[in-house]
Amino acid sequence: MSLIVAKFGGTSVATTDRIKNVAQRLVRMKNEGNQVVAVVSAMGKTTDDLVSMCEALNPNPPAREMDRLLSTGEQVSMTLLAMAIEALGVHAMSFTGRQAGIQTDGIHEKAKIVSVDNERIMKCIHDDGIAVVAGFQGIDHNGDITTLGRGGSDTTAVAVAYGLGADECQIFSDVVGVYTADPRVCPHAHKLDEISYDDMLELSAAGSGVLQMRAVEFARKYNVVIHSRSAFSEEPGTLVKETTMEKSVITGIAHDTSEVKVTVRGVPDITGVAGRLFQVLSASNVSVDMIIQGTAADGLADISFTCPAKDVATAKAALDELLPELGAQEVYVNENIAKVSLVGTGMKSSPGVAAKAFSTLAEHEISILAISTSPIRLSVVVGKDECAKAVQCLHTAFGMDVEEIFEENALSPEEVEAKKNKGR
């Protein structure tokens, strides 16, 4: 008997028909002799709709109230899924983050899990039921609801899997697994059968939307095996685990169009200025990614960095206030950028990756605006309108193309069944 934690994303539970499909899948898992715990996200675009309603009422809501609002999305989907399972004749119980014993720190909207008390979940399992847990949320030491940030249901699933000692954490989404690149951008990308924690962590950090970075980080720390799968197919997905297999030079390519480039122009080129600048950004809770300092001229330099677009208003306000102190000239924001990243543990022992990447982009007349590296990642910033072209030409240059063209897998259960019947 295996204990499986199965997480289903918003697309998987977007409609009542899809919730029924998930319920049937969970019941099949249980009937195969497994103990089953489900973790669910909010239905479809529920979170986006809640955010829009909030913005119409208060553009700057208190973080505590925002967490209480957003947590309701997962509570709706968990309850509906438990009802759907009961309708199939199997006992099920739904649990909020608090009821599931998920304790977090007190940072609203970006909370981190500090402990998991699985007593109530285990009781449900021992009572021969399926436990359904609301993802994305927990409770802090004050008893207030907190949320874990976008994609936080993945982290909930991994944390619950670790707390239960689960054999596998299956994370279901609208794609079959982890691809060498986003197949909607690069149609010749192919699915990976397995990937190391380190490579998956870098891909997630670089913009791959398949798995949340914090979930992978948690899984690596506690050696939780993740199986990334499609909710609309029985096809095996991608295993994320510790692996000693010989690696290709490049495992995959990720891209991210959600960042902006901020440049502080005319900064005095003296000791301590950069430290002060990033100290202010840190105090404003702005997440900084790539940092570039331009060549000094006449004792002045430009300092640029990339950050999430959602943080740019906060960053600009903080920097505008700092300009007089620094003696800098202005803050300029470029929203028309994209980050493209090559990832692979094989890069550590393979010289020439950077040269090949830069020459490939040059051959396709794609300008590089910034560069950042780590032992297993090479990231470049390019114009947003050149992002897809950059991903495709690099994917080809590093020999990752396959002949098959990707077909969208985000199908409804009815479409999946029709496709099966057509192939019979």
Secondary structure, DSSP 8 states (H G I E B T S, - for coil): --EEEEEE-TTTTSSHHHHHHHHHHHHHHHHTT-EEEEEE--STTHHHHHHHHHHHH-SS--HHHHHHHHHHHHHHHHHHHHHHHHHTT--EEEE-TTTTTEEE-S-TTS--EEEE--HHHHHHHHTT-EEEEE-SEEE-TTS-EEE--TTHHHHHHHHHHHHHT-SEEEEEESSSS-BSS-TTT-TT--B-SEEEHHHHHHHHHTT--SS-HHHHHHHHHHT--EEEEETT--S--EEEE---S---S--EEEEE-SEEEEEEEEEE--TTHHHHHHHHHHHTT-----EEE---BTTEEEEEEEEEGGGHHHHHHHHHHHHHHHT--EEEEE-SEEEEEEE-GGGGG-TTHHHHHHHHHHHTT----EEEEETTEEEEEEEGGGHHHHHHHHHHHTT---SS--------HHHHHHHHHHH-
